[in-house]
Amino acid sequence: MFEVETEGFSGPLDLLCDLVESGSLDFARVRLSEIVTLYIAYLREKEGFHLEEILHFLSITSRLLHGKVLSLFPSPKHEELW
């Protein structure tokens, strides 16, 4: 199982995503490029991998990326849309 070890967090990627989405951990502290680099190194060390595992990683990282984009560009208030 892929474990993330970055500055300020150590644990499963799912937990990192949950903490960030709940607001317990700031999106600004999550460096997606570092997570992807760690995952590529993880895959290189493994003898084999399953497609489902890679798809799960892509799903979680896309949620993190989506949240990061939303945190950088907050949506306008409802009144501003009209």
Protein Blocks (a to p, Z undefined) as FASTA:
>chain_A
ZZdddehiacdfklmmmmmmnopacfklpcfklmmmmmmmmmmmpmbdcfklmmmmmmmm
mmmmmmmmmmmmccddfklmZZ
